[in-house]
Amino acid sequence: MPNATLASNLASHLVKSASVTRTEIPGTTLLKWFYDMALIREFEVRCMQAYQDKKIGGFCHVYIGQEAVAVGCVAALEHRDPIVTAYRDHGHALARGMHPKHCMAEMFGRIGGCAKGKGGSMHMFDKANNLYGGHGIVGAQCPLGAGLAFATKYEDEVIKGGKSDRVTMCFLGDGALNQGALHEAKNLAGLLDLPVIFVVENNGYSMGTAIERGTTMAHKIITKAMGYGMEGIEVDGMDVLNVYASMKDLCDRVRATSRPAFVDMRTYRYKGHSMSDPRKYRGREEEEQYEAEDPIGKLQKFIKDRKVATAAEIETIVDRVKVDVRDAVAWADASPAPGLEELYHDVYVEKWGPYTGTSLPEMLRESGVRSQE
């Protein structure tokens, strides 16, 4: 879905009506969203710099351009609702409430990271915030998303004898559309009435392959939901206000009916698939077209137009974000690297042979989550 095709499809067939209107969203909420989106953007910029400085190893997939998706979708959920995502996951972790110092420490492979530096860029987990990870295998999180929805439904209905009223949100990229795991998960979700929403962050490219070159019905991928008897909607993911309004309505429906849903979330990544991607498969003109419609800029303009904050007050938020991310980098830099003994820790819950059991990462100890020890 590159260039002109992506632009025309982004503007058409999208959800335009929602029960939540823009004027109903409180000013404090708008400012919180602005902070969160600016935080993700600045965090990712600093990750790019750190990668070039060789402080981050392995793969690094930045979320620049897609900030409205994570922030708007998370806002539409309740905190008790599970989230699972793919490997472009730093934005989701920050939007869900992970402290940037623990997120950055994980990027640096340090013991203070959310997974004690053992997961890295693609594996952000946060038990306290019901974030069940980024996952490095394309589409692997989709059966997990269905499983999380099954678990909440079983707990609510069977164990507690009540009504299922939690929603699981499973994020995936458009490159996962053709993975068998997704179709198996959708089939089970449809058969078992699982309250899971599959959100396709459709940025138009599977790594470097335009979506219409590798996916049937690329112009209307919600047809892939209709075949499984589930609702499908299309959303403009470059506007956080639109994302929230559309997704809030959908979350409410899924929560009430305990039925799965599928979202074609039209968005765009400004950078390459990963830090090693030279982006030769698309032109600078196309990138500039989407950068001119930057989701952070759109929200900033709306905040100013509604007189929620002045330009000076917005600049103060931007300055605070820069300080917060700078502090996160310094904290991560100071966090020690995992010792060799960590190779034998967190393999099994209990001690066995050379394995030394498990313990909570620093992040969860700070949040008061009960240890398994």
TORKOL-4160 file (C-alpha; in steps of 0.2 Angstrom, whole numbers, padded with zeros to 4 digits, m for minus):
373
<pt num="1" X="0000" Y="0000" Z="0000"/>
<pt num="2" X="0014" Y="0012" Z="m0004"/>
<pt num="3" X="0014" Y="0031" Z="m0010"/>
<pt num="4" X="m0003" Y="0037" Z="m0018"/>
<pt num="5" X="m0012" Y="0020" Z="m0015"/>
<pt num="6" X="m0008" Y="0021" Z="0004"/>
<pt num="7" X="m0014" Y="0039" Z="0004"/>
<pt num="8" X="m0030" Y="0036" Z="m0004"/>
<pt num="9" X="m0034" Y="0021" Z="0006"/>
<pt num="10" X="m0030" Y="0030" Z="0022"/>
<pt num="11" X="m0043" Y="0043" Z="0018"/>
<pt num="12" X="m0057" Y="0032" Z="0013"/>
<pt num="13" X="m0068" Y="0018" Z="0021"/>
<pt num="14" X="m0062" Y="0023" Z="0039"/>
<pt num="15" X="m0073" Y="0024" Z="0054"/>
<pt num="16" X="m0079" Y="0042" Z="0055"/>
<pt num="17" X="m0093" Y="0041" Z="0068"/>
<pt num="18" X="m0090" Y="0037" Z="0087"/>
<pt num="19" X="m0100" Y="0040" Z="0102"/>
<pt num="20" X="m0085" Y="0050" Z="0110"/>
<pt num="21" X="m0083" Y="0067" Z="0102"/>
<pt num="22" X="m0067" Y="0077" Z="0102"/>
<pt num="23" X="m0074" Y="0091" Z="0113"/>
<pt num="24" X="m0079" Y="0078" Z="0126"/>
<pt num="25" X="m0061" Y="0073" Z="0130"/>
<pt num="26" X="m0055" Y="0083" Z="0145"/>
<pt num="27" X="m0040" Y="0095" Z="0143"/>
<pt num="28" X="m0030" Y="0085" Z="0156"/>
<pt num="29" X="m0032" Y="0070" Z="0146"/>
<pt num="30" X="m0026" Y="0078" Z="0130"/>
<pt num="31" X="m0011" Y="0085" Z="0139"/>
<pt num="32" X="m0007" Y="0067" Z="0146"/>
<pt num="33" X="m0008" Y="0060" Z="0128"/>
<pt num="34" X="0003" Y="0074" Z="0122"/>
<pt num="35" X="0016" Y="0070" Z="0135"/>
<pt num="36" X="0015" Y="0051" Z="0131"/>
<pt num="37" X="0017" Y="0053" Z="0113"/>
<pt num="38" X="0031" Y="0065" Z="0114"/>
<pt num="39" X="0039" Y="0053" Z="0127"/>
<pt num="40" X="0038" Y="0039" Z="0114"/>
<pt num="41" X="0045" Y="0050" Z="0100"/>
<pt num="42" X="0060" Y="0056" Z="0111"/>
<pt num="43" X="0063" Y="0039" Z="0118"/>
<pt num="44" X="0065" Y="0032" Z="0101"/>
<pt num="45" X="0076" Y="0046" Z="0095"/>
<pt num="46" X="0088" Y="0043" Z="0109"/>
<pt num="47" X="0087" Y="0024" Z="0105"/>
<pt num="48" X="0092" Y="0027" Z="0088"/>
<pt num="49" X="0107" Y="0038" Z="0094"/>
<pt num="50" X="0111" Y="0024" Z="0107"/>
<pt num="51" X="0111" Y="0011" Z="0094"/>
<pt num="52" X="0123" Y="0021" Z="0083"/>
<pt num="53" X="0134" Y="0023" Z="0098"/>
<pt num="54" X="0134" Y="0003" Z="0100"/>
<pt num="55" X="0125" Y="0004" Z="0117"/>
<pt num="56" X="0111" Y="m0006" Z="0110"/>
<pt num="57" X="0114" Y="m0022" Z="0101"/>
<pt num="58" X="0104" Y="m0034" Z="0091"/>
<pt num="59" X="0088" Y="m0028" Z="0082"/>
<pt num="60" X="0080" Y="m0011" Z="0086"/>
<pt num="61" X="0063" Y="m0007" Z="0078"/>
<pt num="62" X="0058" Y="0011" Z="0082"/>
<pt num="63" X="0040" Y="0017" Z="0083"/>
<pt num="64" X="0042" Y="0034" Z="0076"/>
<pt num="65" X="0026" Y="0039" Z="0067"/>
<pt num="66" X="0015" Y="0027" Z="0075"/>
<pt num="67" X="0013" Y="0035" Z="0092"/>
<pt num="68" X="m0005" Y="0039" Z="0091"/>
<pt num="69" X="m0009" Y="0020" Z="0089"/>
<pt num="70" X="m0002" Y="0015" Z="0105"/>
<pt num="71" X="m0008" Y="0030" Z="0115"/>
<pt num="72" X="m0025" Y="0030" Z="0108"/>
<pt num="73" X="m0028" Y="0011" Z="0110"/>
<pt num="74" X="m0021" Y="0010" Z="0128"/>
<pt num="75" X="m0032" Y="0025" Z="0133"/>
<pt num="76" X="m0048" Y="0015" Z="0126"/>
<pt num="77" X="m0044" Y="0000" Z="0137"/>
<pt num="78" X="m0045" Y="m0002" Z="0156"/>
<pt num="79" X="m0029" Y="m0005" Z="0166"/>
<pt num="80" X="m0035" Y="m0023" Z="0170"/>
<pt num="81" X="m0036" Y="m0027" Z="0151"/>
<pt num="82" X="m0021" Y="m0038" Z="0145"/>
<pt num="83" X="m0011" Y="m0032" Z="0130"/>
<pt num="84" X="0001" Y="m0042" Z="0120"/>
<pt num="85" X="0011" Y="m0035" Z="0105"/>
<pt num="86" X="0024" Y="m0039" Z="0092"/>
<pt num="87" X="0043" Y="m0033" Z="0092"/>
<pt num="88" X="0040" Y="m0015" Z="0088"/>
<pt num="89" X="0035" Y="m0013" Z="0106"/>
<pt num="90" X="0044" Y="0001" Z="0115"/>
<pt num="91" X="0029" Y="0013" Z="0112"/>
<pt num="92" X="0016" Y="0001" Z="0119"/>
<pt num="93" X="0027" Y="m0002" Z="0135"/>
<pt num="94" X="0028" Y="0017" Z="0138"/>
<pt num="95" X="0010" Y="0020" Z="0134"/>
<pt num="96" X="0005" Y="0007" Z="0146"/>
<pt num="97" X="0015" Y="0014" Z="0160"/>
<pt num="98" X="0032" Y="0007" Z="0160"/>
<pt num="99" X="0045" Y="0019" Z="0167"/>
<pt num="100" X="0057" Y="0024" Z="0153"/>
<pt num="101" X="0072" Y="0020" Z="0164"/>
<pt num="102" X="0067" Y="0002" Z="0165"/>
<pt num="103" X="0063" Y="0002" Z="0146"/>
<pt num="104" X="0079" Y="0010" Z="0142"/>
<pt num="105" X="0089" Y="m0001" Z="0153"/>
<pt num="106" X="0081" Y="m0016" Z="0144"/>
<pt num="107" X="0087" Y="m0008" Z="0128"/>
<pt num="108" X="0105" Y="m0007" Z="0134"/>
<pt num="109" X="0104" Y="m0025" Z="0141"/>
<pt num="110" X="0106" Y="m0020" Z="0159"/>
<pt num="111" X="0100" Y="m0029" Z="0175"/>
<pt num="112" X="0089" Y="m0014" Z="0179"/>
<pt num="113" X="0078" Y="m0018" Z="0163"/>
<pt num="114" X="0061" Y="m0024" Z="0163"/>
<pt num="115" X="0067" Y="m0042" Z="0159"/>
<pt num="116" X="0084" Y="m0039" Z="0168"/>
<pt num="117" X="0092" Y="m0035" Z="0151"/>
<pt num="118" X="0089" Y="m0053" Z="0145"/>
<pt num="119" X="0075" Y="m0049" Z="0132"/>
<pt num="120" X="0081" Y="m0033" Z="0124"/>
<pt num="121" X="0072" Y="m0022" Z="0112"/>
<pt num="122" X="0059" Y="m0035" Z="0106"/>
<pt num="123" X="0054" Y="m0041" Z="0123"/>
<pt num="124" X="0046" Y="m0028" Z="0134"/>
<pt num="125" X="0036" Y="m0036" Z="0148"/>
<pt num="126" X="0027" Y="m0027" Z="0162"/>
<pt num="127" X="0017" Y="m0039" Z="0174"/>
<pt num="128" X="0011" Y="m0024" Z="0185"/>
<pt num="129" X="0003" Y="m0015" Z="0169"/>
<pt num="130" X="m0004" Y="m0031" Z="0161"/>
<pt num="131" X="0008" Y="m0030" Z="0147"/>
<pt num="132" X="0012" Y="m0048" Z="0141"/>
<pt num="133" X="0026" Y="m0044" Z="0130"/>
<pt num="134" X="0033" Y="m0040" Z="0114"/>
<pt num="135" X="0037" Y="m0055" Z="0104"/>
<pt num="136" X="0050" Y="m0058" Z="0090"/>
<pt num="137" X="0042" Y="m0071" Z="0080"/>
<pt num="138" X="0030" Y="m0064" Z="0067"/>
<pt num="139" X="0013" Y="m0068" Z="0072"/>
<pt num="140" X="0018" Y="m0078" Z="0087"/>
<pt num="141" X="0008" Y="m0066" Z="0099"/>
<pt num="142" X="m0008" Y="m0069" Z="0091"/>
<pt num="143" X="m0012" Y="m0086" Z="0099"/>
<pt num="144" X="m0006" Y="m0079" Z="0115"/>
<pt num="145" X="m0018" Y="m0065" Z="0113"/>
<pt num="146" X="m0032" Y="m0077" Z="0110"/>
<pt num="147" X="m0026" Y="m0087" Z="0126"/>
<pt num="148" X="m0026" Y="m0072" Z="0137"/>
<pt num="149" X="m0044" Y="m0068" Z="0132"/>
<pt num="150" X="m0048" Y="m0086" Z="0135"/>
<pt num="151" X="m0040" Y="m0085" Z="0152"/>
<pt num="152" X="m0049" Y="m0069" Z="0157"/>
<pt num="153" X="m0066" Y="m0076" Z="0151"/>
<pt num="154" X="m0063" Y="m0092" Z="0160"/>
<pt num="155" X="m0058" Y="m0083" Z="0176"/>
<pt num="156" X="m0073" Y="m0071" Z="0175"/>
<pt num="157" X="m0086" Y="m0084" Z="0170"/>
<pt num="158" X="m0081" Y="m0101" Z="0177"/>
<pt num="159" X="m0070" Y="m0098" Z="0192"/>
<pt num="160" X="m0079" Y="m0082" Z="0198"/>
<pt num="161" X="m0096" Y="m0087" Z="0191"/>
<pt num="162" X="m0099" Y="m0070" Z="0184"/>
<pt num="163" X="m0099" Y="m0061" Z="0167"/>
<pt num="164" X="m0084" Y="m0059" Z="0156"/>
<pt num="165" X="m0080" Y="m0041" Z="0156"/>
<pt num="166" X="m0061" Y="m0039" Z="0151"/>
<pt num="167" X="m0054" Y="m0036" Z="0134"/>
<pt num="168" X="m0038" Y="m0042" Z="0127"/>
<pt num="169" X="m0029" Y="m0031" Z="0114"/>
<pt num="170" X="m0017" Y="m0040" Z="0103"/>
<pt num="171" X="m0006" Y="m0029" Z="0091"/>
<pt num="172" X="0002" Y="m0036" Z="0075"/>
<pt num="173" X="0010" Y="m0029" Z="0060"/>
<pt num="174" X="0003" Y="m0031" Z="0042"/>
<pt num="175" X="0017" Y="m0043" Z="0039"/>
<pt num="176" X="0008" Y="m0055" Z="0051"/>
<pt num="177" X="m0008" Y="m0056" Z="0041"/>
<pt num="178" X="m0002" Y="m0071" Z="0031"/>
<pt num="179" X="0004" Y="m0081" Z="0046"/>
<pt num="180" X="m0005" Y="m0097" Z="0050"/>
<pt num="181" X="m0004" Y="m0093" Z="0069"/>
<pt num="182" X="m0015" Y="m0078" Z="0066"/>
<pt num="183" X="m0029" Y="m0087" Z="0057"/>
<pt num="184" X="m0029" Y="m0101" Z="0069"/>
<pt num="185" X="m0031" Y="m0088" Z="0083"/>
<pt num="186" X="m0045" Y="m0080" Z="0074"/>
<pt num="187" X="m0054" Y="m0096" Z="0071"/>
<pt num="188" X="m0053" Y="m0101" Z="0090"/>
<pt num="189" X="m0058" Y="m0083" Z="0095"/>
<pt num="190" X="m0073" Y="m0084" Z="0084"/>
<pt num="191" X="m0078" Y="m0102" Z="0089"/>
<pt num="192" X="m0076" Y="m0099" Z="0108"/>
<pt num="193" X="m0082" Y="m0081" Z="0109"/>
<pt num="194" X="m0066" Y="m0074" Z="0115"/>
<pt num="195" X="m0065" Y="m0055" Z="0120"/>
<pt num="196" X="m0050" Y="m0051" Z="0110"/>
<pt num="197" X="m0046" Y="m0037" Z="0098"/>
<pt num="198" X="m0033" Y="m0040" Z="0084"/>
<pt num="199" X="m0026" Y="m0023" Z="0080"/>
<pt num="200" X="m0016" Y="m0023" Z="0064"/>
<pt num="201" X="m0004" Y="m0008" Z="0064"/>
<pt num="202" X="m0005" Y="m0007" Z="0045"/>
<pt num="203" X="0010" Y="0004" Z="0040"/>
<pt num="204" X="0010" Y="m0002" Z="0022"/>
<pt num="205" X="0025" Y="m0012" Z="0023"/>
<pt num="206" X="0031" Y="m0029" Z="0028"/>
<pt num="207" X="0049" Y="m0025" Z="0032"/>
<pt num="208" X="0052" Y="m0018" Z="0014"/>
<pt num="209" X="0038" Y="m0026" Z="0004"/>
<pt num="210" X="0023" Y="m0016" Z="0000"/>
<pt num="211" X="0007" Y="m0024" Z="0007"/>
<pt num="212" X="m0002" Y="m0026" Z="m0009"/>
<pt num="213" X="0013" Y="m0036" Z="m0016"/>
<pt num="214" X="0012" Y="m0049" Z="m0002"/>
<pt num="215" X="m0006" Y="m0049" Z="0004"/>
<pt num="216" X="m0023" Y="m0052" Z="m0005"/>
<pt num="217" X="m0037" Y="m0039" Z="m0002"/>
<pt num="218" X="m0023" Y="m0027" Z="0004"/>
<pt num="219" X="m0036" Y="m0013" Z="0001"/>
<pt num="220" X="m0049" Y="m0021" Z="0012"/>
<pt num="221" X="m0040" Y="m0032" Z="0025"/>
<pt num="222" X="m0055" Y="m0032" Z="0036"/>
<pt num="223" X="m0062" Y="m0045" Z="0024"/>
<pt num="224" X="m0050" Y="m0057" Z="0033"/>
<pt num="225" X="m0060" Y="m0055" Z="0049"/>
<pt num="226" X="m0077" Y="m0057" Z="0041"/>
<pt num="227" X="m0072" Y="m0075" Z="0036"/>
<pt num="228" X="m0071" Y="m0079" Z="0054"/>
<pt num="229" X="m0088" Y="m0071" Z="0059"/>
<pt num="230" X="m0080" Y="m0056" Z="0068"/>
<pt num="231" X="m0083" Y="m0037" Z="0067"/>
<pt num="232" X="m0070" Y="m0028" Z="0057"/>
<pt num="233" X="m0067" Y="m0009" Z="0057"/>
<pt num="234" X="m0054" Y="0003" Z="0048"/>
<pt num="235" X="m0047" Y="0017" Z="0058"/>
<pt num="236" X="m0036" Y="0032" Z="0054"/>
<pt num="237" X="m0021" Y="0028" Z="0065"/>
<pt num="238" X="m0012" Y="0045" Z="0062"/>
<pt num="239" X="m0025" Y="0055" Z="0074"/>
<pt num="240" X="m0025" Y="0050" Z="0092"/>
<pt num="241" X="m0042" Y="0058" Z="0095"/>
<pt num="242" X="m0049" Y="0047" Z="0081"/>
<pt num="243" X="m0040" Y="0031" Z="0087"/>
<pt num="244" X="m0047" Y="0034" Z="0105"/>
<pt num="245" X="m0065" Y="0037" Z="0100"/>
<pt num="246" X="m0066" Y="0023" Z="0087"/>
<pt num="247" X="m0057" Y="0010" Z="0099"/>
<pt num="248" X="m0067" Y="0015" Z="0114"/>
<pt num="249" X="m0083" Y="0011" Z="0105"/>
<pt num="250" X="m0076" Y="m0005" Z="0099"/>
<pt num="251" X="m0069" Y="m0010" Z="0117"/>
<pt num="252" X="m0086" Y="m0006" Z="0124"/>
<pt num="253" X="m0094" Y="m0018" Z="0112"/>
<pt num="254" X="m0082" Y="m0032" Z="0114"/>
<pt num="255" X="m0083" Y="m0030" Z="0133"/>
<pt num="256" X="m0102" Y="m0031" Z="0132"/>
<pt num="257" X="m0103" Y="m0045" Z="0120"/>
<pt num="258" X="m0088" Y="m0056" Z="0123"/>
<pt num="259" X="m0085" Y="m0057" Z="0105"/>
<pt num="260" X="m0068" Y="m0055" Z="0095"/>
<pt num="261" X="m0065" Y="m0040" Z="0083"/>
<pt num="262" X="m0052" Y="m0035" Z="0070"/>
<pt num="263" X="m0045" Y="m0018" Z="0067"/>
<pt num="264" X="m0036" Y="m0011" Z="0051"/>
<pt num="265" X="m0027" Y="0003" Z="0059"/>
<pt num="266" X="m0019" Y="0013" Z="0045"/>
<pt num="267" X="m0003" Y="0021" Z="0051"/>
<pt num="268" X="0015" Y="0024" Z="0044"/>
<pt num="269" X="0032" Y="0022" Z="0051"/>
<pt num="270" X="0044" Y="0037" Z="0047"/>
<pt num="271" X="0059" Y="0026" Z="0049"/>
<pt num="272" X="0065" Y="0010" Z="0042"/>
<pt num="273" X="0059" Y="m0007" Z="0047"/>
<pt num="274" X="0074" Y="m0008" Z="0059"/>
<pt num="275" X="0090" Y="0002" Z="0062"/>
<pt num="276" X="0098" Y="m0008" Z="0048"/>
<pt num="277" X="0085" Y="m0004" Z="0035"/>
<pt num="278" X="0091" Y="0009" Z="0022"/>
<pt num="279" X="0073" Y="0012" Z="0016"/>
<pt num="280" X="0077" Y="0011" Z="m0003"/>
<pt num="281" X="0060" Y="0003" Z="m0006"/>
<pt num="282" X="0051" Y="0020" Z="m0004"/>
<pt num="283" X="0054" Y="0038" Z="m0009"/>
<pt num="284" X="0058" Y="0053" Z="0001"/>
<pt num="285" X="0042" Y="0062" Z="m0006"/>
<pt num="286" X="0031" Y="0048" Z="0001"/>
<pt num="287" X="0039" Y="0050" Z="0018"/>
<pt num="288" X="0037" Y="0069" Z="0018"/>
<pt num="289" X="0019" Y="0067" Z="0014"/>
<pt num="290" X="0016" Y="0058" Z="0030"/>
<pt num="291" X="0028" Y="0068" Z="0040"/>
<pt num="292" X="0017" Y="0083" Z="0036"/>
<pt num="293" X="0002" Y="0074" Z="0044"/>
<pt num="294" X="0012" Y="0070" Z="0060"/>
<pt num="295" X="0001" Y="0064" Z="0074"/>
<pt num="296" X="0010" Y="0073" Z="0087"/>
<pt num="297" X="0008" Y="0089" Z="0077"/>
<pt num="298" X="m0010" Y="0086" Z="0075"/>
<pt num="299" X="m0013" Y="0084" Z="0093"/>
<pt num="300" X="m0003" Y="0099" Z="0097"/>
<pt num="301" X="m0013" Y="0110" Z="0085"/>
<pt num="302" X="m0029" Y="0103" Z="0093"/>
<pt num="303" X="m0024" Y="0108" Z="0110"/>
<pt num="304" X="m0019" Y="0125" Z="0105"/>
<pt num="305" X="m0035" Y="0128" Z="0095"/>
<pt num="306" X="m0046" Y="0122" Z="0110"/>
<pt num="307" X="m0035" Y="0134" Z="0121"/>
<pt num="308" X="m0031" Y="0119" Z="0133"/>
<pt num="309" X="m0013" Y="0125" Z="0134"/>
<pt num="310" X="m0003" Y="0139" Z="0126"/>
<pt num="311" X="0013" Y="0137" Z="0115"/>
<pt num="312" X="0024" Y="0141" Z="0130"/>
<pt num="313" X="0015" Y="0127" Z="0141"/>
<pt num="314" X="0017" Y="0115" Z="0127"/>
<pt num="315" X="0035" Y="0119" Z="0126"/>
<pt num="316" X="0037" Y="0116" Z="0144"/>
<pt num="317" X="0030" Y="0098" Z="0142"/>
<pt num="318" X="0042" Y="0095" Z="0128"/>
<pt num="319" X="0056" Y="0101" Z="0139"/>
<pt num="320" X="0050" Y="0089" Z="0153"/>
<pt num="321" X="0050" Y="0075" Z="0141"/>
<pt num="322" X="0068" Y="0078" Z="0135"/>
<pt num="323" X="0074" Y="0079" Z="0154"/>
<pt num="324" X="0064" Y="0063" Z="0158"/>
<pt num="325" X="0072" Y="0053" Z="0143"/>
<pt num="326" X="0089" Y="0060" Z="0147"/>
<pt num="327" X="0088" Y="0054" Z="0165"/>
<pt num="328" X="0082" Y="0037" Z="0158"/>
<pt num="329" X="0097" Y="0036" Z="0147"/>
<pt num="330" X="0109" Y="0040" Z="0162"/>
<pt num="331" X="0100" Y="0028" Z="0174"/>
<pt num="332" X="0101" Y="0014" Z="0161"/>
<pt num="333" X="0119" Y="0018" Z="0158"/>
<pt num="334" X="0123" Y="0017" Z="0176"/>
<pt num="335" X="0114" Y="0000" Z="0178"/>
<pt num="336" X="0126" Y="m0015" Z="0179"/>
<pt num="337" X="0126" Y="m0028" Z="0165"/>
<pt num="338" X="0119" Y="m0045" Z="0171"/>
<pt num="339" X="0132" Y="m0056" Z="0178"/>
<pt num="340" X="0136" Y="m0073" Z="0171"/>
<pt num="341" X="0126" Y="m0081" Z="0185"/>
<pt num="342" X="0110" Y="m0074" Z="0177"/>
<pt num="343" X="0112" Y="m0087" Z="0164"/>
<pt num="344" X="0106" Y="m0100" Z="0177"/>
<pt num="345" X="0093" Y="m0088" Z="0184"/>
<pt num="346" X="0075" Y="m0086" Z="0179"/>
<pt num="347" X="0076" Y="m0103" Z="0169"/>
<pt num="348" X="0064" Y="m0112" Z="0181"/>
<pt num="349" X="0053" Y="m0105" Z="0195"/>
<pt num="350" X="0061" Y="m0116" Z="0208"/>
<pt num="351" X="0079" Y="m0121" Z="0211"/>
<pt num="352" X="0084" Y="m0137" Z="0201"/>
<pt num="353" X="0102" Y="m0143" Z="0198"/>
<pt num="354" X="0112" Y="m0128" Z="0192"/>
<pt num="355" X="0097" Y="m0117" Z="0190"/>
<pt num="356" X="0095" Y="m0105" Z="0204"/>
<pt num="357" X="0076" Y="m0101" Z="0203"/>
<pt num="358" X="0069" Y="m0085" Z="0199"/>
<pt num="359" X="0065" Y="m0067" Z="0206"/>
<pt num="360" X="0056" Y="m0051" Z="0201"/>
<pt num="361" X="0066" Y="m0038" Z="0191"/>
<pt num="362" X="0069" Y="m0022" Z="0200"/>
<pt num="363" X="0054" Y="m0014" Z="0191"/>
<pt num="364" X="0042" Y="m0025" Z="0198"/>
<pt num="365" X="0049" Y="m0025" Z="0215"/>
<pt num="366" X="0047" Y="m0006" Z="0215"/>
<pt num="367" X="0029" Y="m0008" Z="0210"/>
<pt num="368" X="0025" Y="m0020" Z="0224"/>
<pt num="369" X="0021" Y="m0035" Z="0214"/>
<pt num="370" X="0022" Y="m0051" Z="0224"/>
<pt num="371" X="0037" Y="m0062" Z="0221"/>
<pt num="372" X="0036" Y="m0080" Z="0216"/>
<pt num="373" X="0050" Y="m0085" Z="0228"/>
